[in-house]
Amino acid sequence: MFAGSSLRQGSGRCPYKKALKARTGFRIPQGPLPAYKPDRRETFNLGPTGTALDLIEYGAVQPEEALQQALAATRERPKADPGLAAWTRFAVDRYLEGRPPGLLPVDCAWVVVTSLGKADTRGAKRYEQCVWGRPYISADGCIRELCVPVARYVASADRARHDIVDPTERADLAAAAHVVSLGEPYRLPAPHRWSQGAEPAHDVGDAARRRPAEVRITEVSCLDGQRFELLRESPGEVAERYTAYGAPELTKAVIGGGFLPGFDCEDCKYAPSCPALSRIGGILGIEDRTKPRRIWSVTNGRSYMGRPGHDEGCPARERLRRLRLPDPEGRALTPQVIRGHAVHEWIQRHHETHPGTACRPENAPDGRSSWSAGRWMVPEEQAELGARMIAAHARHCPYKLSTVHEVIHERTLVLHDISADVLVLAKTDMIYRDGPSWVYRETKTDARRNPPPEDADIFRARPQLALAVLLSTSPVLNDDASAARVELEVLSPAGARLTIIDPLAPENRDAARRVIHELATDWHADADAPARPGRHCRSCEMAVWCRPAPPADAAAAPTSSAPKG
């Protein structure tokens, strides 16, 4: 069984995991840790939304009753978090507004089944192709439309941040259209039982079996109910698109390839055995393998525990961010945040365009007007400040050192802390090879003209550096750590400052371990993620969905709804 959505292009996707998802009968060798340890809580932000819509569209259940059933506890999962419940109610309402007019929901899945007389070189005799989304047909079966609910806006201005390639060349779109065009009605197996295969659906009408004259694929925003048509083609056009773009990528995906540790590791059943994933105990200082296997990063830790001197801890904030609930008001992307991203992107592109050449101040953009770097457009009021920060980087550009011969930006480092059974992840600003070792550099922007000296407890103030110290001497980054170091580069309007930390110094390692343990231990033990309201709510982008429990009844949640989009 293979879903065309797995072909969606993007950074950080593991080729081997794609192949593993297709080979549902593949058995993972038993090791000291279970292959799969899922979080019993919902991990998909549109999971309850889909359950509620199934009840509404296929079971004729009234929306309120459907929502209550979708959000209630079952034998497989606990009751939905209050924040997830608020988002689900909002999402269901908006999706129902955006359903295709004049079409009927189909209570089955379209699946393309290919049966072979004998096993092929991969040992397979049967291939099943499905697609994620909600199927609809016209009364006569001449039109088939797949509606894909998305937890974001679908206006054209928003799409630039999500489309990696030209939509006409998207392999996932070609594969999905192929299934919608040629698929037969099937019942898909229950989640986590994909090895059982799909079963023909005999209880659907003739219209669902009829070959369509037109195929459509549409995204429906669960934020405002708007529709965005990705594809409207005849079966012949779909076949041409599939031959050109879908089939070649599908073949490559099923064959598999290399391993790419990253976010894909969190729910990958091969993670405990993956040869590309470093396994080290004690990074988090936690001895407990009983909890679900999850990804932890300093960002998660800061979301949960809060930032010293800035805001208070809020477990619900980390939980809702982990669910990737949308930020409808764009509160997380302030002009200052956009400026910071753009500064990083500009420096990265210059290094990649001119490898080995040290940056110079004149390489910075003209700050007298708005400028852009990648997808980040710096507003005019931040343009000069951002340009001066980029110019300041020239003072400490790693290419100024004759011994530096490789610079990499935005590398994701992942290791498996087997003592806590947690995947520890760090997305580096920059790493570069200086002699035999990799140097780990964090680059921060500070709008103050004269930033104060770094706090004496630099690891508590900037825990990314604490994790960097621990990773710098591990196999995930350095086989030879003899020349390893951790750097903090602070860019400000007045210039740049570089702080160097020795990751081999025992006092630095001890301090780093204490900070990381404090940041992770409560998060690791928490299974409830309660909201802790405070001043930080005013700037939290999750506040729109958050529903703190009343003091008198921590198990109950207010029934107020999220603001309409």
Phi, psi and omega in degrees: 000128180220129178265133181300334180298339179291348179272358182302127183283147179170161182285150173085005179275132183272119181300322183292324179294323176303312181295322181295323179294329179284325183269075189294339181271000183293132181257127180276132177302137181288132179236191181292338178244147178300149180293326186221125178230079186288153171285126181295336177287157178299134179246356180248123186293343177250012180298301178298330177299314179296321179297315180296317180295324176301315180295321181289313188275331183253335182250003180056032178275140179295146186307315183296316178294321179297319179295318179299319179292318184292331184263352183284161177289147175229182177294333183269336187213155175281175176300143182297145175304147178305321180293318177295323178296317179298315178297319182297317179299317179295314184295320180297315179301313183292320180297318180300329176292331186260008179298152182294123180292139175083359180249160184249139176291147182248120183274061176189181176242146172274129182225135173260119182250129177241117179254137181249148179294322177220162184297142178274191184295340177267002179081014183259140175248349184216134175239136176236128177244127178233183180211144179270135180150186182245118186274143177222154178221159169281163184301329180266000178079005182283339180240131171240131178230134173255119177260127182251108177292138178227145182267054180195172172285155180241013176298155185300327180294331181276338188291332183301334182277352186241329181277115181278326181230170175303127181306329181291345181247010183287122181294322181294323179292320178296318180292320180295316180297323177300317180291317180297322182288314189251352186294148174257157180292126179221161169257124180281151178293164178295155178307142180068013175231037185294339181293345180285340179080166180275152179244138179303140177264111183265351187258030177246159183286172181296329183299325181287344180262343186289140177291129185282160171263344180216138180241133179230145170229126187226136170271139177239121181285127175274010175260325180220005177077004180288151180250143176227114183280118179273328187203138171215104188217163172279161178303327178295316178295322177298317181297319178295318180296318181295318179298321184281321190238319186285307186299315180299318180289327178295319178298316180296321182294319181289323178296323182089183182193219182284177178259140179224089180302140180175211182296335179297340184292336190303315181246023180271125182288350179269353187307316182294344181247355187299126181288346181265358184253116179291137179242117183221137178266147170092004179300318181271352182070029183239131177248084182196111180258012187275346185273163176302148178282118182226168174269138174233138174222169176300325178299315176299316181299317179293322178298322183282312188268344185086169181256130181305124178080358182244310180207172182266162178290146177210101179303323181296326178300314179295319181297314182289326174293322178297325177286353181057043173295146186290159178248081190298333182264001181063034185291332182285336182259072175286164176304326180291320178294317178299317178300317179298316177299318183294322178299313179299315183295320181297314180297317180299314182294325179292318178297319183286331179279329182233063183298136179087352181255123181294140178292149176236155182305325182288353176283350180289156178291163175284113185277008182281350177213171181300144179219164184230156173218113185061232181270003183262119176256115183278123180294157187302325182289345178252357190296310182294318180300313179297320180296320179293326177293319178296317178298325181293332181300333183303332182297325185237025177302130183299334180289355173288342178271127182292341182274355181272127182229008176200130178233130181231132178254152172054038176280132178267121178254133182224136170221158181258111175279100187286344177288323179257352187052052180232141175269115183265126187234140174224126174260106188284146170291312183201137166233146177215149182268121178239104185069229185276353190236158173270138176256134183256116181241128170262130178246123181239148175253141181224117186288346180289140182294327179230080180301141180292161176302154180299142178305146180302326177264072188296329181289325178288323179288324182226080185295345173302326180289327177296314178294323179299321178299316182289325180283331186296334180253015179254161180297341180296338180235316188228122167279328177239102183262017185299329180245018182293149173203161177244135183234144171241116177254119179251120180257128180223171178299334183270352180144198183235148177230137181241123175251130183249133182238133179273111182285351180271347181290125182305321182294325178291319180293319179296316180295320180296317180298319179298315182295315181294320178299315180297326183282338187251336193293315179292320178301317183296324184275344188278127176246001186246328179051061180288153176280141176235087185300148179186193181298332182295342180299332184295333181248002183277126181289345178273354182299334181295334180254338189297136178230087180300142178288141177299145181304327184284339183212093184294344182272345183263161178224143178301155183261009180297142184264160178292155179297143180290141182282000000 
